[in-house]
Amino acid sequence: MTVFKKCPHCGSTNMKHVHRSSGGFWECMDCGYKGSHTHEEEKETNPEISW
């Protein structure tokens, strides 16, 4: 399982954590959202194949 950060505005998983001396925030590379709030989504990264 891998956890992805999702943008609360557009739902994109193209998020980048920006570090600042006063703390940090998340930035969406698709819509430009900047803030500390994100959604998390878990996805199976290596699903087992059943025959």
DSSP file (Angstrom, degrees, kcal/mol; ACC not computed):
  #  RESIDUE AA STRUCTURE BP1 BP2  ACC     N-H-->O    O-->H-N    N-H-->O    O-->H-N    TCO  KAPPA ALPHA  PHI   PSI    X-CA   Y-CA   Z-CA
    1    1 A M              0   0    0      0, 0.0     2,-0.4     0, 0.0    43,-0.2   0.000 360.0 360.0 360.0 136.6    0.0    0.0    0.0
    2    2 A T  E     -A   43   0A   0     41,-2.6    41,-2.7     2,-0.0     2,-0.5  -0.975 360.0-139.4-122.8 139.7    1.2    3.5   -0.8
    3    3 A V  E     -A   42   0A   0     -2,-0.4     2,-0.4    39,-0.2    39,-0.2  -0.877  18.4-166.0-102.3 126.7   -0.4    6.7    0.5
    4    4 A F  E     -A   41   0A   0     37,-3.2    37,-2.5    -2,-0.5     2,-0.4  -0.883  18.8-127.7-110.4 141.7   -0.8    9.6   -1.9
    5    5 A K  E     -A   40   0A   0     -2,-0.4     2,-0.4     8,-0.3    10,-0.3  -0.742  27.2-158.1 -84.0 134.6   -1.5   13.2   -0.9
    6    6 A K  E     -A   39   0A   0     33,-3.8    33,-2.7    -2,-0.4     7,-0.2  -0.924  20.2-112.9-117.5 141.8   -4.5   14.6   -2.8
    7    7 A C     >  -     0   0    0      5,-2.7     4,-1.4    -2,-0.4    31,-0.1  -0.523  17.0-145.0 -69.0 130.8   -5.3   18.2   -3.4
    8    8 A P  T  4 S+     0   0    0      0, 0.0    -1,-0.1     0, 0.0    30,-0.1   0.650  96.3  46.7 -72.3 -13.3   -8.5   19.3   -1.6
    9    9 A H  T  4 S+     0   0    0      3,-0.1    -2,-0.0     1,-0.0    -3,-0.0   0.894 131.8   8.1 -93.3 -48.7   -9.5   21.6   -4.5
   10   10 A C  T  4 S-     0   0    0      2,-0.1    -4,-0.0    23,-0.0    -1,-0.0   0.556  90.5-121.7-114.9 -10.0   -9.0   19.6   -7.7
   11   11 A G     <  +     0   0    0     -4,-1.4     2,-0.0     1,-0.2     0, 0.0   0.496  57.7 150.4  84.0   3.2   -8.3   16.0   -6.4
   12   12 A S        -     0   0    0      1,-0.1    -5,-2.7    -6,-0.1    -1,-0.2  -0.353  44.0-151.9 -68.7 148.0   -4.9   15.8   -8.1
   13   13 A T  S    S+     0   0    0     -7,-0.2     2,-1.8     1,-0.1    -8,-0.3   0.251  70.5 106.8 -98.6   9.7   -2.1   13.6   -6.6
   14   14 A N        +     0   0    0    -10,-0.1    15,-2.9     2,-0.0    16,-0.3  -0.487  51.4 148.9 -86.8  66.3    0.5   15.8   -8.1
   15   15 A M  E     -B   28   0B   0     -2,-1.8     2,-0.4   -10,-0.3    13,-0.2  -0.787  30.6-165.1-107.7 145.7    1.4   17.4   -4.8
   16   16 A K  E     -B   27   0B   0     11,-2.4    11,-2.6    -2,-0.3     2,-0.6  -0.993  18.5-132.4-129.8 135.0    4.8   18.7   -3.6
   17   17 A H  E     -B   26   0B   0     -2,-0.4     2,-0.5     9,-0.2     9,-0.2  -0.783  20.9-155.7 -88.9 125.7    5.8   19.6    0.0
   18   18 A V  E     -B   25   0B   0      7,-3.3     7,-2.0    -2,-0.6     2,-0.4  -0.894   5.6-148.3-104.6 123.0    7.5   23.0    0.2
   19   19 A H  E     +B   24   0B   0     -2,-0.5     2,-0.3     5,-0.2     5,-0.2  -0.757  20.1 174.6 -93.6 134.9    9.8   23.5    3.1
   20   20 A R  E >   -B   23   0B   0      3,-3.3     3,-1.5    -2,-0.4    -2,-0.0  -0.904  44.1-112.5-131.3 160.7   10.2   27.0    4.6
   21   21 A S  T 3  S+     0   0    0     -2,-0.3     3,-0.1     1,-0.3    -1,-0.0   0.796 120.2  49.4 -64.9 -27.1   12.1   28.2    7.7
   22   22 A S  T 3  S-     0   0    0      1,-0.2     2,-0.4    -3,-0.0    -1,-0.3   0.324 132.6 -75.1 -92.9   8.1    8.7   29.0    9.4
   23   23 A G  E <   -B   20   0B   0     -3,-1.5    -3,-3.3     2,-0.0     2,-0.3  -0.985  58.2 -87.0 135.8-147.7    7.3   25.5    8.6
   24   24 A G  E     -B   19   0B   0     -2,-0.4     2,-0.3    -5,-0.2    -5,-0.2  -0.956  25.4-163.0-155.2 171.5    6.0   24.0    5.4
   25   25 A F  E     -B   18   0B   0     -7,-2.0    -7,-3.3    -2,-0.3     2,-0.4  -0.961  26.1-105.7-153.5 167.6    3.0   23.6    3.2
   26   26 A W  E     -BC  17  35B   0      9,-3.0     9,-2.3    -2,-0.3     2,-0.4  -0.799  28.0-162.7 -99.5 141.8    1.7   21.5    0.3
   27   27 A E  E     -BC  16  34B   0    -11,-2.6   -11,-2.4    -2,-0.4     2,-0.5  -0.992  14.1-138.3-127.4 130.0    1.4   22.8   -3.2
   28   28 A C  E  >  -B   15   0B   0      5,-2.6     4,-1.3    -2,-0.4   -13,-0.2  -0.751   6.5-157.5 -85.2 124.8   -0.6   21.3   -6.0
   29   29 A M  T  4 S+     0   0    0    -15,-2.9    -1,-0.1    -2,-0.5   -14,-0.1   0.566  88.9  49.4 -80.0  -7.8    1.3   21.4   -9.2
   30   30 A D  T  4 S+     0   0    0    -16,-0.3    -1,-0.2     3,-0.1   -15,-0.1   0.879 127.5  13.4 -95.8 -48.7   -1.9   21.2  -11.3
   31   31 A C  T  4 S-     0   0    0      2,-0.1    -2,-0.1   -19,-0.0    -4,-0.0   0.577  97.0-117.2-107.9 -10.9   -4.2   23.9   -9.9
   32   32 A G     <  +     0   0    0     -4,-1.3    -3,-0.1     1,-0.2     0, 0.0   0.503  52.0 162.9  90.5   3.1   -1.8   25.9   -7.7
   33   33 A Y        -     0   0    0     -6,-0.1    -5,-2.6     1,-0.0     2,-0.4  -0.296  16.4-169.1 -55.3 138.2   -3.4   25.2   -4.3
   34   34 A K  E     +C   27   0B   0     -7,-0.2     2,-0.3    -9,-0.0    -7,-0.2  -0.996  30.3 100.1-131.9 128.1   -1.1   26.1   -1.4
   35   35 A G  E    S-C   26   0B   0     -9,-2.3    -9,-3.0    -2,-0.4    -2,-0.0  -0.969  72.1 -99.4 174.2 175.0   -1.9   25.1    2.1
   36   36 A S  S    S+     0   0    0     -2,-0.3     2,-0.5   -11,-0.2    -1,-0.1   0.616  91.3  88.7 -90.6 -13.7   -1.4   22.7    5.0
   37   37 A H        +     0   0    0    -11,-0.1     2,-0.3    -3,-0.1   -11,-0.0  -0.744  49.0 155.7 -92.9 129.0   -4.5   20.6    4.4
   38   38 A T        -     0   0    0     -2,-0.5     2,-0.3   -31,-0.1   -31,-0.2  -0.930  36.3-122.8-138.2 165.1   -4.5   17.6    2.0
   39   39 A H  E     -A    6   0A   0    -33,-2.7   -33,-3.8    -2,-0.3     2,-0.4  -0.779  24.5-138.4-101.9 154.8   -6.5   14.5    1.6
   40   40 A E  E     -A    5   0A   0     -2,-0.3     2,-0.4   -35,-0.2   -35,-0.2  -0.927  15.6-171.8-116.8 142.8   -4.8   11.0    1.7
   41   41 A E  E     -A    4   0A   0    -37,-2.5   -37,-3.2    -2,-0.4     2,-0.4  -0.998  12.7-146.9-132.9 130.3   -5.6    8.1   -0.6
   42   42 A E  E     -A    3   0A   0     -2,-0.4     2,-0.4   -39,-0.2   -39,-0.2  -0.818  19.7-177.8 -96.8 134.6   -4.2    4.6   -0.2
   43   43 A K  E     -A    2   0A   0    -41,-2.7   -41,-2.6    -2,-0.4     2,-0.6  -0.983  32.1-116.2-131.7 144.6   -3.5    2.6   -3.4
   44   44 A E        -     0   0    0     -2,-0.4    -2,-0.0   -43,-0.2   -41,-0.0  -0.681  27.3-171.5 -75.8 120.2   -2.3   -0.9   -3.9
   45   45 A T  S    S+     0   0    0     -2,-0.6    -1,-0.2     1,-0.2     0, 0.0   0.719  79.9  24.8 -89.7 -21.4    1.1   -0.6   -5.6
   46   46 A N  S    S-     0   0    0      2,-0.0    -1,-0.2     0, 0.0    -2,-0.0  -0.561  80.9-167.4-141.2  72.5    1.6   -4.2   -6.4
   47   47 A P        -     0   0    0      0, 0.0     2,-0.3     0, 0.0     0, 0.0  -0.318  24.9-115.3 -66.6 144.6   -1.7   -6.0   -6.5
   48   48 A E        -     0   0    0      1,-0.0     2,-0.6    -2,-0.0    -2,-0.0  -0.572  25.1-129.9 -77.2 140.0   -1.7   -9.8   -6.5
   49   49 A I        -     0   0    0     -2,-0.3     2,-0.5     2,-0.0    -1,-0.0  -0.800  19.6-157.6 -92.4 125.9   -3.0  -11.4   -9.7
   50   50 A S              0   0    0     -2,-0.6     0, 0.0     1,-0.1     0, 0.0  -0.889 360.0 360.0-105.7 134.8   -5.6  -14.1   -9.1
   51   51 A W              0   0    0     -2,-0.5    -1,-0.1     0, 0.0    -2,-0.0   0.377 360.0 360.0-103.9 360.0   -6.2  -16.7  -11.8
